[in-house]
């Protein structure tokens, strides 16, 4: 569900090149594989839209800085579906995928639209950490926070016949020697890697982190016994868990998940490990205040839509957590230095 391929090392100046190139034509043309989707004009508006009759008065561009089919893309399209189902807008919302450089290509495109009220973008934890690893990266503070909608949790999973029945079993083995336990995750410096660093620090161990290209590859290599344990978002491991092929032994959330009520948190096991991937929406720099309020209110209604809750949050094992502009801004500001320290601890940045 992460919808990311983390690039730990990028050539200096790549983002500047992106900024120079993003202004050209074709940025919103449909891409192969269904990279665009839109709501249909409903002809009706809810009270919020009526109160702001002049906005929106033209189509909205919804940028997804990752490939079609990934977690951010799924979020955007489910938001669009909710807007259509609830007839929240009288204007189309067009989803445009601009993948590349761990979200930096799409981020650079939105960053150049200063003051634009008609462009919004999905925003996840990886878009805070990625620019910390590259020269000239588009920092998270560049954008205008609109709302956070949900939290994606991280499960520590093992195969059905693993000797690790509990987190303590896993830690005891890890304490038997440096890199005594191998752990799979997605890419060097990505959320999985940072979470591994948090566990290492909390437990006083050194794990053998093995990065893969995607969550699917992580699961394949876990099942193939290429790694001892692995990180997975709920939706990435759901089919294997239901088939009895893998078992979650801990969740890095502040409390147990309703979907997995028998899976303890790391804190219950005595380890101060909490790490969640937020999933929200931002606007360009200096987005007009009325547009910010409109989207904050509209996205809150999305999280309250039973259809969205069932189709998106429940199905994918996400925890609904709405944060308005100020609270979302505060969360991002708090996470950035935290991520920077973790990346230093695991040797990704100096």
C-alpha positions as CSV (number, residue, x, y, z in Angstrom):
1,X,0.0,0.0,0.0
2,X,3.0,2.3,0.3
3,X,2.9,3.2,-3.4
4,X,6.6,4.1,-3.4
5,X,9.9,3.1,-4.7
6,X,12.5,4.9,-2.6
7,X,15.6,6.2,-4.4
8,X,18.3,6.6,-1.8
9,X,20.8,8.3,-4.0
10,X,19.8,10.7,-6.8
11,X,22.1,12.9,-8.9
12,X,22.4,16.5,-7.6
13,X,20.2,18.9,-9.4
14,X,17.6,16.3,-10.6
15,X,14.8,18.2,-9.0
16,X,15.9,21.4,-10.6
17,X,15.7,19.7,-13.9
18,X,12.2,18.4,-13.1
19,X,11.1,21.9,-12.2
20,X,12.4,23.2,-15.5
21,X,10.6,20.4,-17.4
22,X,7.3,20.3,-15.7
23,X,6.1,23.5,-17.2
24,X,5.9,22.0,-20.6
25,X,2.7,20.8,-22.3
26,X,1.2,17.4,-21.8
27,X,1.4,17.3,-18.0
28,X,-2.3,16.4,-17.6
29,X,-2.7,14.1,-20.7
30,X,-4.1,10.7,-19.9
31,X,-1.4,8.1,-19.4
32,X,-1.5,4.5,-20.4
33,X,-2.9,2.1,-17.8
34,X,-5.6,4.4,-16.5
35,X,-3.5,7.2,-15.0
36,X,-6.4,9.6,-15.1
37,X,-9.8,9.5,-13.6
38,X,-12.4,12.1,-12.9
39,X,-15.7,12.7,-11.2
40,X,-18.7,13.5,-13.4
41,X,-20.4,16.9,-12.9
42,X,-23.3,16.2,-10.6
43,X,-25.3,19.3,-11.2
44,X,-25.8,19.5,-7.4
45,X,-23.8,20.8,-4.6
46,X,-23.8,20.4,-0.8
47,X,-24.2,23.5,1.4
48,X,-20.4,23.9,1.6
49,X,-20.1,24.2,-2.2
50,X,-23.0,26.6,-2.3
51,X,-21.4,28.8,0.3
52,X,-18.4,29.0,-1.9
53,X,-20.3,29.3,-5.2
54,X,-17.3,30.9,-7.0
55,X,-15.0,28.0,-6.0
56,X,-14.4,25.7,-7.6
57,X,-15.6,27.0,-11.0
58,X,-13.3,24.8,-13.1
59,X,-11.8,21.3,-13.0
60,X,-9.4,20.3,-10.2
61,X,-6.1,18.5,-11.0
62,X,-5.4,15.8,-8.4
63,X,-1.7,14.9,-8.6
64,X,-0.5,11.5,-7.5
65,X,3.3,11.6,-7.4
66,X,3.5,7.8,-7.7
67,X,2.5,5.2,-10.3
68,X,-1.0,4.1,-11.0
69,X,-2.1,1.2,-8.7
70,X,0.0,2.2,-5.7
71,X,-1.2,3.3,-2.3
72,X,-1.4,7.0,-3.1
73,X,-3.2,6.3,-6.3
74,X,-5.8,4.2,-4.5
75,X,-6.3,6.9,-2.0
76,X,-6.8,9.6,-4.7
77,X,-9.3,7.5,-6.7
78,X,-11.3,6.6,-3.6
79,X,-11.5,10.3,-2.7
80,X,-12.7,11.0,-6.2
81,X,-15.3,8.2,-5.9
82,X,-16.6,9.6,-2.7
83,X,-16.9,13.1,-4.1
84,X,-18.9,11.6,-7.0
85,X,-21.1,9.4,-4.8
86,X,-21.9,12.2,-2.4
87,X,-22.3,14.8,-5.1
88,X,-19.9,17.1,-3.2
89,X,-18.6,19.0,-6.3
90,X,-20.1,20.3,-9.5
91,X,-16.7,20.3,-11.2
92,X,-14.6,17.3,-12.4
93,X,-11.6,16.2,-10.3
94,X,-8.9,14.7,-12.6
95,X,-6.4,12.3,-11.2
96,X,-3.0,12.7,-12.8
97,X,-0.1,10.3,-12.0
98,X,3.4,11.9,-12.1
99,X,5.7,9.2,-10.7
100,X,9.5,9.4,-10.2
101,X,12.2,9.9,-7.7
102,X,10.2,8.8,-4.7
103,X,7.5,11.4,-5.2
104,X,9.9,14.2,-6.0
105,X,8.8,14.6,-9.7
106,X,5.2,15.1,-8.8
107,X,6.2,17.3,-5.9
108,X,8.3,19.5,-8.0
109,X,5.4,19.9,-10.4
110,X,3.0,21.0,-7.7
111,X,5.6,23.2,-6.0
112,X,5.9,25.4,-9.0
113,X,2.1,26.1,-8.9
114,X,2.4,28.7,-6.2
115,X,-1.0,30.3,-5.3
116,X,-2.9,27.8,-7.5
117,X,-6.3,26.9,-6.0
118,X,-7.0,24.2,-8.6
119,X,-4.2,21.7,-7.9
120,X,-4.0,19.3,-5.0
121,X,-1.7,16.3,-4.3
122,X,-1.7,13.1,-2.2
123,X,0.9,13.3,0.5
124,X,2.4,10.5,2.6
125,X,5.2,9.9,5.0
126,X,7.7,9.1,2.3
127,X,7.4,12.6,0.8
128,X,8.7,13.9,4.1
129,X,11.7,11.5,4.2
130,X,12.7,11.4,0.5
131,X,13.8,15.0,0.1
132,X,16.0,14.6,3.2
133,X,18.2,12.2,1.3
134,X,18.8,14.2,-1.9
135,X,20.4,17.5,-2.7
136,X,17.8,20.0,-3.8
137,X,14.8,17.9,-2.7
138,X,11.4,19.5,-2.4
139,X,10.9,19.8,1.3
140,X,7.6,18.9,3.0
141,X,7.2,22.5,4.3
142,X,6.9,23.7,0.7
143,X,3.3,22.6,0.4
144,X,0.0,23.8,2.0
145,X,-1.4,21.0,4.2
146,X,-5.1,20.4,3.6
147,X,-6.0,17.3,5.6
148,X,-4.8,13.9,6.7
149,X,-7.3,11.2,6.2
150,X,-5.9,7.9,7.5
151,X,-3.0,6.1,9.0
152,X,-1.5,3.0,7.4
153,X,-0.1,0.6,10.0
154,X,3.0,-1.6,9.8
155,X,2.9,-5.3,10.7
156,X,5.9,-7.4,11.6
157,X,5.1,-10.7,9.9
158,X,6.6,-14.2,9.8
159,X,5.9,-17.4,8.0
160,X,3.4,-19.9,9.5
161,X,6.2,-22.3,10.6
162,X,8.5,-19.6,11.9
163,X,10.1,-20.3,15.3
164,X,9.2,-16.7,16.3
165,X,5.8,-16.9,18.0
166,X,6.2,-13.5,19.7
167,X,8.1,-10.3,19.4
168,X,10.2,-11.5,22.4
169,X,11.3,-14.6,20.5
170,X,12.4,-12.4,17.6
171,X,14.3,-10.0,19.9
172,X,16.0,-12.9,21.8
173,X,17.3,-14.3,18.6
174,X,18.4,-10.8,17.4
175,X,20.4,-10.4,20.7
176,X,22.3,-13.6,20.1
177,X,24.5,-11.9,17.6
178,X,24.9,-8.9,15.2
179,X,22.6,-9.4,12.2
180,X,21.5,-12.7,13.5
181,X,18.0,-12.0,12.1
182,X,17.3,-10.8,8.6
183,X,14.3,-8.5,8.0
184,X,12.8,-7.6,4.6
185,X,11.4,-4.3,3.6
186,X,11.0,-1.9,0.7
187,X,14.2,-0.1,-0.3
188,X,17.0,1.5,1.5
189,X,16.0,4.6,3.5
190,X,12.3,4.0,3.1
191,X,9.7,3.7,5.9
192,X,10.4,0.0,6.4
193,X,14.1,0.8,6.8
194,X,13.4,3.6,9.2
195,X,11.1,1.4,11.3
196,X,13.9,-1.3,11.4
197,X,16.2,1.4,12.8
198,X,13.6,2.3,15.5
199,X,13.4,-1.4,16.6
200,X,17.2,-1.7,16.7
201,X,17.5,1.4,18.9
202,X,14.6,0.3,21.2
203,X,15.8,-3.3,21.6
204,X,19.6,-2.7,21.5
205,X,20.1,-5.0,18.5
206,X,21.5,-4.9,15.0
207,X,19.3,-6.5,12.3
208,X,20.2,-7.5,8.8
209,X,17.9,-5.3,6.7
210,X,17.4,-6.6,3.2
211,X,15.6,-4.1,0.8
212,X,13.4,-5.2,-2.1
213,X,11.6,-3.3,-4.9
214,X,8.1,-3.6,-3.6
215,X,5.8,-4.9,-0.9
216,X,5.0,-7.8,-3.2
217,X,8.6,-8.8,-3.5
218,X,9.0,-8.6,0.3
219,X,6.2,-11.1,0.8
220,X,7.6,-13.4,-1.9
221,X,11.0,-13.5,-0.3
222,X,9.5,-14.0,3.2
223,X,7.6,-17.0,1.9
224,X,10.7,-18.2,0.1
225,X,12.6,-18.1,3.4
226,X,15.1,-15.5,2.0
227,X,14.4,-13.4,5.1
228,X,13.4,-14.3,8.7
229,X,10.8,-11.6,9.2
230,X,9.3,-8.8,7.2
231,X,7.4,-5.5,7.3
232,X,4.0,-5.2,5.6
233,X,1.1,-2.9,5.5
234,X,-2.2,-4.8,6.2
235,X,-3.3,-4.8,2.6
236,X,0.1,-6.2,1.4
237,X,-0.1,-9.2,3.7
238,X,-3.9,-9.8,3.9
239,X,-4.2,-12.5,1.3
240,X,-1.3,-14.5,2.8
241,X,-2.6,-14.0,6.3
242,X,-6.1,-15.2,5.3
243,X,-4.5,-18.2,3.6
244,X,-2.6,-19.1,6.7
245,X,0.8,-18.6,5.1
246,X,2.1,-15.8,7.3
247,X,1.4,-14.6,10.8
248,X,1.6,-11.0,12.2
249,X,3.4,-11.0,15.5
250,X,3.3,-7.3,16.2
251,X,2.0,-4.0,15.0
252,X,3.9,-0.7,15.2
253,X,0.7,1.3,16.1
254,X,-0.1,3.0,19.4
255,X,-2.9,0.4,20.0
256,X,-4.2,-2.9,18.6
257,X,-5.9,-2.9,15.3
258,X,-9.6,-3.9,15.1
259,X,-8.7,-6.0,12.0
260,X,-6.2,-7.9,14.1
261,X,-7.4,-7.8,17.7
262,X,-5.1,-10.6,18.8
263,X,-1.9,-9.0,17.5
264,X,-0.1,-7.0,20.2
265,X,1.6,-3.7,19.8
266,X,5.4,-3.4,20.2
267,X,4.7,-1.3,23.3
268,X,2.8,-4.2,24.9
269,X,6.0,-6.2,24.4
270,X,8.1,-3.7,26.2
271,X,9.5,-1.9,23.2
272,X,8.9,1.8,22.5
273,X,8.2,1.4,18.8
274,X,5.4,3.4,17.2
275,X,5.6,4.3,13.5
276,X,2.7,4.9,11.1
277,X,2.4,6.0,7.5
278,X,0.1,9.0,7.2
279,X,-2.0,9.5,4.1
280,X,-3.2,13.0,3.4
281,X,-3.6,15.7,0.8
282,X,-1.8,19.0,0.3
283,X,-2.0,22.0,-2.0
284,X,0.7,24.1,-3.7
285,X,2.6,26.8,-1.8
286,X,0.5,29.8,-0.8
287,X,-2.8,28.2,-1.7
288,X,-5.7,30.7,-1.2
289,X,-7.3,30.5,2.2
290,X,-10.8,29.9,0.9
291,X,-9.6,27.0,-1.1
292,X,-7.8,25.5,1.9
293,X,-11.0,25.8,4.0
294,X,-13.0,24.3,1.2
295,X,-10.8,21.2,0.9
296,X,-10.4,20.8,4.6
297,X,-14.1,20.7,5.0
298,X,-14.7,18.5,1.9
299,X,-12.0,16.0,2.9
300,X,-13.5,15.7,6.4
301,X,-16.8,14.8,4.8
302,X,-15.0,12.2,2.7
303,X,-13.7,10.5,5.9
304,X,-17.3,10.5,7.2
305,X,-18.7,8.9,4.1
306,X,-19.8,5.3,4.9
307,X,-18.9,4.2,1.4
308,X,-15.4,5.5,1.6
309,X,-14.9,4.0,5.1
310,X,-16.0,0.6,3.9
311,X,-14.5,0.6,0.4
312,X,-11.1,2.2,1.3
313,X,-10.3,2.3,5.0
314,X,-11.8,-1.0,6.2
315,X,-10.9,-3.0,3.1
316,X,-7.3,-1.9,3.3
317,X,-6.9,-2.1,7.0
318,X,-6.3,1.7,7.5
319,X,-7.1,3.7,10.6
320,X,-9.2,6.7,9.8
321,X,-7.6,9.8,11.4
322,X,-8.8,13.1,10.1
323,X,-6.5,16.1,10.8
324,X,-7.3,19.6,9.6
325,X,-4.8,22.0,8.0
326,X,-3.1,23.2,11.2
327,X,-3.0,19.8,12.9
328,X,-1.7,18.1,9.7
329,X,1.0,20.9,9.4
330,X,2.0,20.2,13.0
331,X,2.3,16.5,12.3
332,X,4.5,17.0,9.3
333,X,6.7,19.5,11.2
334,X,7.1,17.0,14.0
335,X,7.9,14.0,11.7
336,X,10.5,15.7,9.6
337,X,13.2,16.1,12.3
338,X,12.3,12.7,13.6
339,X,12.9,11.1,10.2
340,X,16.1,13.0,9.8
341,X,17.5,11.6,13.0
342,X,16.4,8.0,12.1
343,X,18.0,8.3,8.7
344,X,21.2,9.4,10.4
345,X,21.0,6.6,12.9
346,X,20.8,4.0,10.1
347,X,23.5,5.6,8.0
348,X,21.5,6.8,5.1
349,X,22.4,10.5,5.6
350,X,25.2,12.2,7.5
